[in-house]
Amino acid sequence: MYEKCDIKFGTCVYCGKIRTITDDHIPPSSIFAKPKPNNLITVPSCHYCNQGSSKDDEYFRFTLTIRKDVSQHPDVLMNYPVVLRSLNKENKIGFKEAILNSLKLNDVFTKSGIYIGKENTMDIDLLRLNKVVERIIKGLFYNHSKQILPLNYKTVAYNIDCFKYFSSDLLLESKKNILDPLRTEKIFVIGNNTFEYKYKFANDNRNISVWSLRFYNKVYFFGATLPLNL
C-alpha cells in the first residue's frame, strides 16, 4: 500500500515551468490583519518563485505599513506591532540593518513652505515595490483569464510616485492607454478595503491587459501585460 501523497505538480504561473507547486497568495497575505479575509486569491506557484519573493514581499509590507497616509487604516493599525516585532527576530538582522541604513534625517516644511523641523524619512526602493506588484498582476491575470501569461509577454507596474519621473508625453500615453479604459470597470475588493483592483483585457488580444491596484485606500499602482517587444 502506498501512503497518500499531497505533492502536486503543475505549471508555475510566474516562471512557466512544470514543477511541484503550492498555493501562493495574491497579493501577499501578510498585508492583511488577522483574521484573514475569506476571499483571498491563490495561484499555483513553484517553490523557487514562492520562496524567492518572500524578502520582497516583506519589504513591500514594511514600506506600506509605515506610511503616514495609511496609519489609520484598521489593518495597518493591527499589523504595525507585528511588523515592528519582526525586525527584532534573529533571522531578520540583515533586513533590519538595511532598513536602518535607508533612514535619513531631512528638513520638513509645511505646504506653504514654512520650516517645522527635522524628521527621519526612509529612502524607498520604488523598483522593488514595482517588482512585487508586477508579480501580483501576473497572478491576477491568471486568476481572471484562467491561463498563464505567455513567455513572450511581460508584466510592467508603476507606483503612482513614479509618474513624477515620466515625461509629459509618457504621462498622456499612460492616461490614454491605462487610466481612461479602467474608469468604468468593476472594482474588486479583498478585505477591509485593504486591497482593491480593476482590470481590462484588450478586445482583440486577451494577453494584453491593463490594471489599477490600491492598497490600504491610499497607495496606488498601475500596470499592464504587454508583448515583450513593446
N, C-alpha and C positions, 0 to 999 in steps of 0.2 A: 504493500500500500504506500502510495506517495502522499506526503502531507500537503495540505492546501498551500499553494504559493501565491502571495499577494503582489509579486513583482509584475509590473505592467510594462509592455513595450509599445512604443508608438513614435510618432514624429513630433519633435520639439517645435513649438510654434516660433521660437526665436532663431535657432540655427538651422532648422530644416532637416536635421539628421535623425535617423531612426535609432533610438536608444531606450534604456529604461527611463520611464518618465514618472513624474509626480505632479500633483496639482499645485499650481503657482497662483497666488492671489494677485488680482489686478483691480485697483492699484495695491501696493503692499499693505497687508492687513495691519501693520504696525501703526499706520496713521489714524486708525480708528480706536477709540477708547473701548474698554470693556463695559458691558457685554457687547461683543461684536455684532454688527448688523446681520440679519438673516438672508440678505440678498447680495452677499459678496460674490464677485465673479472669480472663477478659477479657470485656468487654461493648462493644457499639458506642456510640461517643461522638463528637459533633461536635468540631471544632477549638476552638470557643469554650468549650464546657464543659470540655474536656480541659485546655486551657491556662489557663483561668480558675481552675482549682482547684489549680494547681501550688504556689502560695505557701502555701495552707492545708495541702496535703499535706506540704510541707517543715516547716512549723511543727508539724504532728502528729508527724512522725518525730522531730524535735528534742526535743519535750517528753516523749515516751515514752522516748527513749534516755537522757535524763539523770536519770530517776527512780532513786532508790536501791534500790527494791524489785525492779527488773528488772536490776540491774547485773551479775548473774552469768549471765544468760541468754546462751547461745552466740551468737545473732545480734546481741545488743546489744554484747557484747564485741568482735565483729568490725566492727560498724558504728560504734562510738564514735569511733575515729580518723577515719573518713570524715566523720562529722558535724562534728567539730571543724575539720577541714581546709576543709570547705565554707564555714565562716564567714569565712575569710581570702581568698576569691575576690573579685575586684574588683566583680563584679555582685551581691555579697551584702552590700555595705556597709550598706545600709538595714536589711536583716534583722538583721545583727549589732548595729547600734545599738539596734534595737527590743528585742532580747534583753537587752543590757546595761542598758537603761533599766528593764527589768522586774525586775532583780535588787535585792533588799533585804537588809540585814543585820538579822537577827532573833535574839532570845534563843531558846536551845534548852534544853529541860527533858527529864528522863527521864520515864518513865510515872508514876513516883511523885512527880513534881513538883520534883525536885532540879535546880537550875540548873547547866548544864555548859558554858556559854559562848555565843558568837555564831556564826552561820553564814549564808552567803549563800543565800537562797531566791528562787525565781522566782515571780512572780505569773502564774498560768496562766489563759489565756482559755478557760474551760470551754465557752462558747458556740461558740467557733471549733472546738474539738475535736468538739463535738456535731455541728457542721455537716459535718465530714468524715465522721463515722460515718453521718449521715443519707444522704449520697451513697453510702457503701458498702452500706447496707441497700437503697437503691433499685437498685443494681447486682445485689446478691444476689437481690432479688425477681425481677428479670428472668431471672437465671440459672436459678432454680428453677421459676418459673411459665411461662417462655417467652413472656411478654408484658410490655409496658411498663406501669408503673403509670399508670392513667388520670389525666388532668389535674385531675379533681375529687376526687382523693385526695392526701394529704400523707404525708410521712415525718417522724417525730419520733424523736429519740435523746437519751439522757442518760448522761453518765458517772456511775458509781456515787457519786462525790463530790458530785454534785448532789442526791442523796437527802437529805442533811442539811438542805437548804432546803425539803423537802416538808413539808406539814402531815401530821399523823397519819392523817387521812382519805385523803389522796392516797397515802401510803405503803401503806395497806391495799388501796386500789384497784389500785395497781401490782403488789402481791404477788398479788392475786387474778386480775388480767387478763393479766399478763405472766410473772411468775416461776413461779407454780404450773403453768400449762399447758405450760411448757417443761421441767419437771423430768425427764420420761421420754422426751424427744425425742432423736434421734440427734445425736451430736457430730461435726461436720465439722472436720477438721484440715488446715491447709496449712503446710508447712514443719516445722521442728523445734519443734512446739507454739508457733510464732511467732504464728499466728492460728487461733483456734477459734471456731466459732459453732454455734448451734442456731436453729431456726425452727419456726413452726407457722402454717398457714393456718386461718382460720375455716371451719368446716364449711359454713356457709350463704352465704359470700361470700369467694372467694379473693383479693379485693383487700384484704381485711383480714388482717393477719398480725402476729405478734409475734416478736421477735428478741433473742437474747443474744449478745454478742461478747466475746471475751477476747484480749488481746494480750500476748505475752511471759509467759504463765502468770499474770499478776498484775493487769492493767489491764482492768476490766470496763465495758462499756456495755450498755444495754438500749434497745430501741426498738420501733416499730410502724409499720405503714402503716394509715392511717385516712381516712375521708371528711373533706373539708375542714370540714364543719360540726360536727365533734366536737372 
